[in-house]
Amino acid sequence: MNFRQVHLDFHTSEKIPDIGSEFSAENFQRALKRGHVNSITLFSKCHHGWAYHPSKANEMHPNLSFDLLGAQIEAAHEIGVRTPVYLSAGLDEKMARRHPEWVYRNPDESTEWARSFAEPGYHRLCMNTPYLEYLALQVEEVVQNYDADEIFLDIVGAFPCRCQYCVRSMRERGEDPYDDDAAYRNKYIKNMLAVCVKR
């Protein structure tokens, strides 16, 4: 980790207009220099699920009109500042609402973080669903199209899930999907190994 690392948290709802419309490379560089920053985490995708750059693997934020990620990386690199690129992995509210079958489920079928879609908040996604492929394509796009110094995947880990994808895979192996040990093994196998070998 660099001595002066800043995490530029940028979780921005689609309800917010004019995203980055006043971005200035000069002002951005001036702020980085003034803060003696030598590494700043920049966003490819936030918890809301939107990309901050043109994307074929995802959708650009509907209220963003230019490649914000690319402009930030270029400005930072011009003054020698490193740029890890952030993708929210476990949270993607856009896809949680489009594909509720991809959402992590507790044993009682409730969701994680926000307990249902009737209350505000984010919903954790399960990596043992087609969401993993969707996420892997986004990571691949970023590393191919941008000079990212690192990739930062957030909200990842092995969690016991009872979505129907997890329940089916455990039953196929003859395991009880409501046994916590079986559920942890299922997430380790399907989540950790799949992420390592997917690309």
Secondary structure, 3 states (H helix, E strand, C coil): CCCCEEECCCCCCCCCCCECCCCCHHHHHHHHHHCCCCEEEEEEECCCCCECCCCCCCCECCCECCCHHHHHHHHHHHCCCECEEEEECCECHHHHHHCHHHECECCCCCECECCCCCCCCCEEECCCCCHHHHHHHHHHHHHHHCCCCEEEEECCCCCCCCCHHHHHHHHHCCCCCCCHHHHHHHHHHHHHHHHHHCC
